[in-house]
Amino acid sequence: MNHSARTWDIFCTVVDNFGDIGVTWRLARQLVHEHGQVVRLWIDDLDSFARLCPSLDTALAEQQVAGITVRLWPRDGFPDDVDAAEVVIEAFACTLPDAYLAAMQRRRPTPAWYNLEYLSAEDWIDGCHNLASPQPRFGLMKRFFFPGFTAQTGGLLCEAGLFEARDAWQADQAAQAAYWQALGLPPRREGELRVSVFSYETDALAGLVDTWSLSATPVTALVPTGRALTSIAPLFDQALEAGTLVQHGNLTVKVLPFTDQPGYDRLLWSCDANIVRGEDSFVRAQWAARPFVWHIYPQDEGAHLVKLDAFLERYIAGLPAPQAATVRDLNLAFNTGGDASALWPDLAAALPALTQHALDWAKRQRAHGDLAGHLVHNAENWLQ
């Protein structure tokens, strides 16, 4: 379906370094490149954004990147002369500036205003998705838009052609060999497992490193620079930084420089299993169709564990009981600082079946449609 070329303003505050901006940057690109929308992205932390988008000039308060207008969101003194867009996205409950709210009030017709919520698999999401919330103070209407895992939600971000690109990469042994060589790694040894590790700090990593080092089969851990190194570095007698290659028993640890989003996708596609964190990496791990462990962002009073359990309940449905228990227990151990090491051998033994399950899961989720497309369709109905 063809949609009008609407103007969009997306507001994002960077809370967890990369997760929030990772989601909004993907959304902005998809709105422009697949749906022909006109997007302005307001970000309060250009330095973090530049890690994901190396072409960004952090010295510029306004610039064009990949067809998107990127603007620094000043926390003080938001400009009074900014016109509101036709569609406004308040990402992850960030608070819009008063000056911009005034611009929204002046616009006719008033904008379609969405609060883009965090991703969750909890049952209540289905009933709350797309609920309208009158804002009488401003004379505006806002809707709560929930990404999710059912047809009753907004779905997940997924670019057109992503699955085809993934499948072509995973079938191209020559491309993967060249990729490993470019990272400074030798060809795979027989039976070797390669695992990416992009988590928060956790005591669970120490046990996994010991298990991997004593493994009967070789294990290579690919660790992008970041918070996971805080938990891994003390286990070695040398500094771990981008480019470091260190051996510990039957474990090889390769520290990778931080990469852009397409580069991270290739890493996920190339590994046998992935340890991921937050929201953006979590979704990309699902599209990679590989077994994964999700290190969810910690919240007060264990609220994150409720979200983790809700996702696992959906994800492991249909798996044989032993494999379901392995996936559940390994994820819980990783998120509670428990002993993940005893569970890893069971996951490694079940990798072929879990890989097929991951592929089937990705196909089912893609069938729900994608978040960007649902937003465009909803906004068009709102504004017509």
C-alpha positions in Angstrom: 0.0 0.0 0.0 1.3 3.5 -0.9 1.2 6.0 1.9 1.6 9.8 1.9 5.1 11.2 2.5 4.4 12.6 6.0 6.9 14.5 8.1 8.0 12.7 11.3 9.8 13.9 14.4 11.4 11.2 16.6 12.7 12.2 20.0 15.2 10.0 21.8 17.1 10.3 25.1 20.1 8.0 25.3 19.6 6.1 28.6 21.6 2.8 28.0 24.3 4.1 25.7 23.1 2.3 22.6 19.7 0.5 23.1 17.4 3.5 22.8 19.3 5.2 19.9 19.8 1.8 18.3 16.0 1.3 18.0 15.2 4.8 16.9 18.0 5.0 14.3 16.7 1.7 12.8 13.2 3.0 12.8 14.2 6.4 11.2 16.1 4.7 8.4 13.2 2.3 7.7 10.6 5.0 7.6 12.7 6.9 5.0 14.1 4.1 2.9 11.1 1.8 2.7 8.1 4.1 3.3 9.2 7.4 1.8 8.6 9.4 4.9 10.5 12.6 5.9 12.2 12.1 9.2 13.9 14.4 11.7 15.6 12.5 14.6 16.3 14.5 17.8 19.1 13.0 20.0 20.4 14.3 23.3 23.8 12.4 23.1 25.5 12.5 19.7 28.7 10.9 21.1 26.9 7.6 21.8 25.1 7.8 18.5 28.4 8.2 16.6 29.4 4.8 17.9 26.6 3.3 15.9 26.8 5.8 13.0 30.5 6.6 12.3 29.6 9.1 9.6 27.9 11.4 12.1 29.7 14.6 12.9 29.3 15.2 16.6 30.3 18.8 16.3 27.2 19.6 14.2 23.9 20.4 15.9 22.1 19.6 12.6 23.1 17.4 9.7 21.8 15.0 7.1 22.7 11.3 7.5 21.3 8.6 5.3 18.5 10.8 4.2 17.5 11.7 7.8 17.8 15.1 9.4 19.7 14.5 12.7 19.4 17.2 15.3 20.9 17.6 18.7 18.2 17.8 21.3 19.4 20.5 23.6 18.3 19.8 27.2 18.2 23.6 27.8 16.9 26.2 25.5 15.0 24.1 22.9 14.4 26.4 19.9 11.1 28.2 19.8 11.0 28.4 16.0 10.7 24.6 15.3 7.6 23.6 13.5 6.0 20.3 14.7 5.9 17.4 12.3 2.7 15.6 11.2 3.7 12.5 13.2 5.6 12.8 16.5 7.2 9.8 18.3 8.2 10.2 21.9 10.5 7.2 22.2 10.5 5.2 25.5 8.6 7.8 27.5 11.0 10.6 27.0 9.4 14.0 27.8 8.9 16.4 25.0 10.2 20.0 25.4 7.6 22.6 26.3 8.5 24.6 23.2 7.8 21.6 21.0 4.5 20.9 22.7 3.5 24.4 22.0 4.4 23.9 18.3 2.2 20.8 18.3 -0.7 22.8 19.7 -0.3 25.3 16.9 -0.3 22.8 14.1 -3.5 22.1 12.2 -4.5 19.4 12.1 -2.8 18.4 15.3 -0.1 15.8 15.0 -0.4 12.1 15.4 1.5 11.7 18.7 2.9 8.3 19.7 4.6 7.1 22.8 6.8 4.3 21.5 7.1 1.9 24.4 9.7 -0.6 25.4 9.4 -4.1 24.1 7.8 -6.7 26.3 6.2 -10.1 25.9 3.8 -9.7 28.9 0.2 -10.6 28.3 -1.2 -7.2 29.1 0.7 -5.6 26.2 -2.0 -6.9 23.7 -4.7 -5.0 25.5 -2.8 -1.7 25.9 -1.3 -1.5 22.4 -2.6 1.6 20.5 -4.7 2.9 23.4 -5.5 6.5 23.1 -4.6 8.9 25.9 -6.2 12.4 25.7 -3.9 15.2 26.8 -6.4 17.9 27.9 -3.6 20.2 29.1 -2.3 20.5 25.6 -5.5 19.8 23.6 -3.7 16.9 22.0 -4.2 13.1 21.7 -1.4 10.5 22.3 -1.4 6.8 21.6 0.7 4.2 23.3 2.4 2.0 20.7 3.9 -1.3 21.9 6.3 -3.4 20.0 5.6 -7.1 20.7 5.4 -10.7 19.8 1.7 -11.1 18.8 -0.5 -9.9 16.0 -2.2 -7.7 18.5 0.9 -5.5 19.0 3.0 -3.3 16.9 5.4 -6.1 16.0 9.2 -5.8 15.8 11.6 -3.7 13.7 12.6 -5.7 10.6 13.8 -4.3 7.3 12.7 -5.6 4.0 15.1 -8.1 2.6 16.8 -8.8 6.0 16.0 -12.5 6.0 17.2 -12.9 2.4 20.5 -11.1 3.3 21.0 -13.3 6.4 20.3 -16.5 4.5 22.7 -15.6 1.7 25.4 -14.8 4.2 25.0 -17.9 6.3 25.2 -20.0 3.1 28.3 -18.3 1.8 31.3 -20.1 3.4 33.8 -18.0 1.4 32.3 -14.7 2.7 32.4 -16.0 6.2 36.0 -17.2 5.9 37.0 -13.7 4.6 35.1 -12.2 7.5 36.9 -14.2 10.1 40.2 -13.4 8.5 39.4 -9.7 8.5 38.8 -9.9 12.2 42.2 -11.5 12.7 40.9 -15.1 13.4 42.1 -18.3 11.8 39.7 -20.6 10.0 37.4 -22.6 12.2 38.7 -25.8 13.7 36.7 -29.0 13.5 33.9 -28.9 16.0 34.7 -25.3 17.1 31.9 -23.1 18.5 32.0 -19.4 18.0 29.9 -17.3 20.4 29.4 -13.5 20.5 29.3 -11.9 23.9 27.6 -8.4 24.2 26.2 -8.3 27.7 26.1 -6.2 30.8 28.4 -6.9 33.7 27.5 -10.3 35.3 29.2 -12.9 37.5 27.8 -15.5 35.2 30.5 -14.8 32.7 33.3 -16.0 35.0 31.8 -19.5 35.2 31.2 -19.6 31.5 34.8 -18.6 30.7 36.0 -21.5 32.9 33.6 -23.9 31.3 34.7 -22.8 27.8 38.4 -23.1 28.6 37.9 -26.7 29.8 35.6 -27.6 26.9 36.4 -30.8 25.0 35.7 -28.8 21.8 37.3 -25.4 21.0 35.3 -22.3 21.8 36.0 -18.8 20.5 34.3 -15.9 22.3 33.9 -12.7 20.2 33.6 -9.8 22.6 32.9 -6.3 21.3 34.4 -3.6 23.5 31.9 -2.7 26.2 30.5 -3.7 29.5 31.0 -7.4 29.2 34.8 -6.9 29.3 34.4 -5.6 32.8 33.4 -9.1 33.9 35.9 -10.9 31.6 39.1 -8.9 31.9 39.8 -9.7 35.6 40.0 -13.4 34.6 43.1 -12.8 32.5 46.6 -11.6 33.2 46.6 -8.9 30.5 44.6 -5.9 29.4 41.8 -6.7 27.0 41.2 -4.1 24.4 40.1 -4.0 20.8 42.3 -6.3 18.7 43.4 -8.5 21.7 43.5 -12.2 21.0 44.1 -14.4 24.1 44.1 -18.1 24.7 42.9 -19.8 27.9 42.8 -23.5 27.7 40.5 -24.5 24.9 39.0 -21.0 24.8 40.1 -18.2 22.5 38.9 -14.7 23.3 38.9 -12.1 20.6 38.1 -8.5 21.5 36.4 -6.7 18.7 36.1 -2.9 18.1 32.6 -1.5 18.4 30.9 -1.8 15.1 28.0 -0.2 13.3 24.6 -2.0 13.1 25.2 -3.8 9.8 28.5 -5.1 11.2 26.8 -6.3 14.3 24.3 -8.2 12.3 27.1 -10.0 10.4 28.6 -11.0 13.7 25.3 -12.4 15.0 24.7 -14.3 11.7 28.2 -15.8 11.7 28.3 -17.1 15.3 26.8 -20.4 16.5 25.2 -18.7 19.5 25.0 -15.2 20.8 24.8 -13.5 24.2 23.0 -10.2 23.8 21.6 -7.4 26.0 19.0 -4.7 26.1 16.4 -4.4 23.4 17.9 -3.7 20.0 20.6 -6.4 20.2 17.9 -8.8 21.6 15.7 -8.3 18.5 18.6 -8.6 16.1 19.6 -11.9 17.8 16.2 -13.3 17.0 16.4 -12.2 13.4 19.8 -13.9 13.2 18.1 -17.3 13.8 20.7 -18.5 16.2 20.3 -19.7 19.8 20.9 -16.8 22.2 21.0 -15.8 25.8 19.3 -12.5 26.6 20.8 -10.3 29.4 17.9 -8.0 30.0 18.4 -4.5 31.3 18.3 -4.7 35.1 15.4 -2.9 36.9 14.5 -2.2 40.5 12.8 -4.9 42.5 13.4 -7.5 39.8 10.9 -6.1 37.4 13.1 -7.1 34.5 12.9 -10.8 35.5 9.1 -10.7 35.0 9.7 -9.5 31.5 12.3 -12.1 30.9 10.0 -14.9 32.1 7.2 -13.6 29.9 9.4 -13.8 26.8 10.9 -17.2 27.7 7.4 -18.6 28.2 6.6 -17.7 24.6 10.0 -18.5 23.1 10.4 -22.0 24.5 6.9 -23.2 23.7 7.1 -26.2 21.5 10.6 -27.2 22.5 11.1 -30.6 24.1 11.1 -30.3 27.9 14.8 -30.9 28.4 15.8 -28.2 25.8 13.1 -25.8 27.1 14.5 -26.2 30.6 18.1 -25.6 29.4 17.1 -22.4 27.6 15.1 -21.1 30.5 17.6 -22.0 33.2 20.6 -20.6 31.3 18.8 -17.3 30.7 17.7 -17.0 34.3 21.2 -17.9 35.6 22.7 -15.3 33.4 20.3 -12.6 34.6 20.6 -13.4 38.3 24.4 -13.9 38.4 23.8 -17.6 39.0 25.9 -20.6 37.8 25.5 -20.6 34.0 28.5 -22.8 33.5 26.8 -26.1 34.4 24.0 -25.4 31.8 26.3 -24.6 28.8 27.1 -28.2 27.9 23.4 -29.0 27.5 22.9 -26.0 25.3 25.9 -26.8 23.2 24.7 -30.4 22.7 21.3 -29.1 21.6 22.6 -26.5 19.2 21.3 -28.1 16.0 17.7 -28.4 17.3 17.8 -25.0 19.0 19.1 -23.4 15.7 16.1 -24.8 13.9 13.8 -23.6 16.6 15.4 -20.1 16.4 14.8 -20.1 12.6 11.1 -21.2 13.0 10.6 -18.5 15.7 12.0 -15.8 13.5 9.6 -16.7 10.7 6.6 -16.7 13.0 7.5 -13.3 14.4 8.1 -11.8 10.9 4.6 -13.0 9.9 3.1 -10.4 12.4 4.4 -7.6 10.2 7.0 -5.0 11.2 6.9 -2.1 13.6 7.7 0.7 11.1 5.0 -0.5 8.7 2.4 -0.7 11.4 3.3 2.8 12.6 3.0 4.2 9.1 -0.3 2.5 8.5 -1.7 3.7 11.9 -0.5 7.3 11.3 -2.1 7.4 7.9 -5.4 6.3 9.2 -5.2 8.8 12.0 -4.4 11.8 9.7 -6.5 11.1 6.7 
